[in-house]
Amino acid sequence: MKKRMFSKFSNYLHQAVEALTPQLTLQEEFMYHWKSVTEFFMDSKGDRINVEQTSLSSHLDQMIVLLQEEESSIERGGTGPCMEYLLQHKLLETLYSLGRTDHPPGMKQLVLSFFTKLLSRLKQPLLPNISVHRAVHRLIKSCGEVKAGPSETEEIQFLCTVCAIVKTDPYLVNFFIEVPKEKPSPDSTDPVPKSDFSLVQSLLALSNSADSRVAVKSCEGLMLCASLPEQNAAVSMVNDTEFCTQVSQRLIESYLKLPSNVHPSELDMVEAKWGLDIITESEDQQSFLGKRHLISFLSWLDYCDQLIGVANPYIAKSLSKSIRETFLDVIMEPSLLQTSETGAVLATAYLTRCLRTVCSHPLLAEFCKFILGDDMLPEVEGTDKWRVRRRLIDRCDHLSEELSLTSLKLFDMLLQKDNEFIIYNLVLRNLIGRDYYTEDTVMVKVEDSRTKEESQSSEDSTLEKSSPLSSTSSSPVPSTNRNRIEVHKIVNSYFSLLPEDLKSSYQTADSGYDMYLKDAHKQYSDMCEMCHPWSWPKEPVTSEVYHMTTFYEGSFLRMILDKLSRLLDQSYTINLQLTSVIAKLASIPHPNLQEFFMDPYLCLKDNAKSLFNVLQKVANEIKTQLGSDPELGKKLVIARKSLLGVMPTITRLEGQSRLEAIIVFEEFCKEMAAIVFVQHHAVMSRS
């Protein structure tokens, strides 16, 4: 009871004393807290207590609060007495020195936190003041010095705060680049001394932190520094730091950890974006062994791609070149060109997955040149000097079905990328001379075993059932140096390639032409949108620069057409992938490619063959087979139902692979007819 009464009396006495004590000004209170900090170090030099056991944190926090109160009470742009005191007496320099010694333990964390709050909570620009940026610079250089240090979290918060301020005023970054004072004489053999870009150096050190949160934040800071428009900073970041080397090396290290026994199909199911949580080891083993390493690699590649996409052009080009020279040329090329079939399949699949991730133009350009070389002039038969390109094209027609399939998928992915060079290198450079065309050749006729009247009747009925063109059959297709052809005749040319007796889709209610029209419209629209900035011509052109004495379609197109001619002898999987590649080629809106590749009525030179020519050859083989097997139509229906899962079969039919090839052929003809119609409609809409 007495104790409680004494406590109340003490409180009343304390309140009375406070009431009698004159109220301190902001400056006096600010100075009081600062002196409390300095007096601690004067009185406690030998103590080794932790900073949490002291009142230092509360004093420093109260100084920030007072600076904020002062700032809110003065005019914008003005400086109050508390801030003047901080600047004139170089409080930040003193705090840096106190934090540098980390005495008492935890003092560095406290100082870093104070700097972070000072820079982030006050609205007035502080960094331009020499007493501020000098202390900030010195504190930046102390970050990342100790690996796995106790102050990593506070260090990265401080560095990211500085980065955010620099982002709003990029010129400030120059305060953190130390240019060497002494330069070697012109006659000296000594290397040119490098500038010290402390902000980037510290961020690089922390990017290797074992704490994933610290590592991610440091990478965000590096991305911000790389995006600054200041050219001096960009040059220094590339030339004076290990930025490009470390980023590329980390990509190499993560690639070398990739699983060597994963199936290529599993790569397509893995999604990875930089900065997201990495899966645990237990989750890794539940899916497939090595998935964790795969996600780590793809995440870092995605980071590189994102960084290059926003970076200063000088940094973007330099980092892309570094990745090309250290990763693609040194690590990836030997993997691709190895003699081991299994290893080559996996390396090609990894490269395809990399291409799917890469979107930034500088990095994509380096990937393309690595795969295809840099040649833009017409390709001469047998003279492809670029090993990777030549080997990958050859492998599309390899004895190993898995290697062929993986290589075709790589080119399928290439044709989806937003890069004009890919299309020129693979296809256009041998077509824009228009050396495939002649005015003297008799117009190609659609071959059919039926009489002319039967053929015409069949074409009309097919068009009525499957094509929406019957009401617009008189619409012409624009072309040069030849008669305008009615588009419905071109569409029907594709529809009538396969005899009606062998069209199994109608008997399974699976004609699917509307679906092909929808898909063709989307694919063609996306391709047109991608190609629009390249200002391609609207009509076929003849370029003397790309003129060839003897026409050669190029190794890629030749491989595609040759492989299509063997459609009946290839597996269902290969044929699906092959026709997917051809459909993408057919959707490219360059008039020379569309003319050469798809027009059945084009006057071609004797040594030139178009897509339609090859399809005619395959159709004739199918018709020959029909003559020797009167039950072929029924077998095709069974095979189609089996593919659709409507009629599961325990045993495969005799000649199942050829039956599936004929089904692919039928569907592909419908797909080409849809693409022709969509292209025609787009041309007519423009005109």
Disulfide bonds with the S-S distance in Angstrom:
none
